[in-house]
């Protein structure tokens, strides 16, 4: 029997906040309450001054396996995720080859079983992410896949998307997730279309490329009764569409990235491609609207779209660099510093968006992620110090790549311990 | 001034006017029998052109040679770039050879700024994608000032055509505005920037309404290589609505001047007889390009020494 005691912290989960220690035996929470004393031989993790919360769940990471292991792999990505407080992540399928085949999915899942967090994958909606024929959704579902997406590309053909909604509705718990950018409207574009793109002479990707696809997909979800999830929602218009559709009973969820909640297209004026991503960073007005949508629950989850690129790939002129930025190791601290401390969202809402909401969307609640922290549940926990300040140093991150937009930012909030089924993956801020 | 990446690198109007005054002195040098001064002897200037542009490259190289600098030409067609070398590695390689200034032409916005962040040498932007072309703006301002100066306050300039894809227009708007001109952008909505918030311009779509009112018609090149979508129905329709035809020219004020950054599409944005008329400054623009670039290179590399 192995016992672990998380001692002296404040537990915060979907059930609320309370001062409590957490006793874990053989990977399962057995007791939650104040003043617990460790049993003989128990491992005691200090949580004084810290918040003890269900392990974070990142719905959207690119660990680049298979195909671009020079930029990231499951092992390094999972370490970065654990250091960021995650106990589970969902890898996007735009790998080389893509995750449209059971054998490839199995190989990635096998790599994940030896890593620092639970690694799940999203499967492709269409074969080869080409947008024409359905990928083997059922076969992938049988391997545990619950999120399907062609992320990186939008399923542009409305007929294909409709059939996918219909087919997936026979798979309980499955959800179609869209990279909502109409390829015809973003062709040749590299940043948000707006005053900054006009000034910089960089062709734009209009917010309408997102909102028109979101509107179309919401109509299709309504038509088919299908479940729909908007990946990295980035614009005020899209947020409003989701808000209205949900009020009408459409089965829709949405996520937003920390970068879209904090940064704007003005950052592109540096021409530093670290600020290039798809969908692009938008305007201050969009940031305000996204913050409001996060606060009122229209945006359910915060996901990072952790997208590593090797330096030689990313360090190019802006228009030639690939889109994407790191995020999995910094998300909690960025959210805490920029949204919780200034009072934009409550600590509970922030942690919901980082843990139990995404766990529910991905069906990972059934696998013991997202809490609540109560006896009988698997001990997947994140213990973080909300007062600990640190400065982001790209070279100190666990990812294989360095393309963080937060380089040099002073952040508040740092993960002290991450616990995966009772086993510390991060202890005292370092990989265990 | 360490680099010239954008017209914004000039602190204010007097800084621009000082550069134009300096250009005047190099124009004088260009008229001498011996058109060469020793100002940059021992300095090395490399021209790094990732986009074909014989005229701009020759203009810079001539300017550097007249200042007695050593000139290296990096030609992409026969270089390691064709073998897959990145821009960063190319810059590091060139820097390792020891250069004082890099003149960069690239198809991507901000490329010159990226190069400037990677090298200790001075960088001159010779055109970066659709972003800026500051030495073109200087030579345009110099040319216009020599006809309408010394002050350009209140000078009415129409910039006509493909503003959206034009680095010349982005630099010229800043330059002409800084010098006190009133600017109107004219063209089909599909060729004007989608958002013009913060631009010191007025916008018109009908050239006939504008041409009689302005002092200068600055005609932009239709860049067929950058227009990849249906932005107008045909070149014929474009020429009839936004081209500077002899009939339109006849409706202008008698002293209205015509400018064009070259190379011209004769018969599309500008009729041949207009381009070759006495009111066209096109040839002067090219001629002044060398002196402007001498002034820029001297300012970046030779400041403190004597000009001539």
Interface residues (C-beta under 8 A of the other chain):
Chain A: X187 X188 X193 X194 X195 X197 X198 X199 X200 X201 X202 X203 X204 X206 X270 X271 X312 X315 X316 X317 X318 X319 X320
Chain B: X86 X87 X88 X106 X107 X108 X109 X110 X111 X113 X114 X128 X129 X130 X131 X132 X164 X165 X167 X170 X193 X194 X195 X196 X197 X198 X199 X228 X229
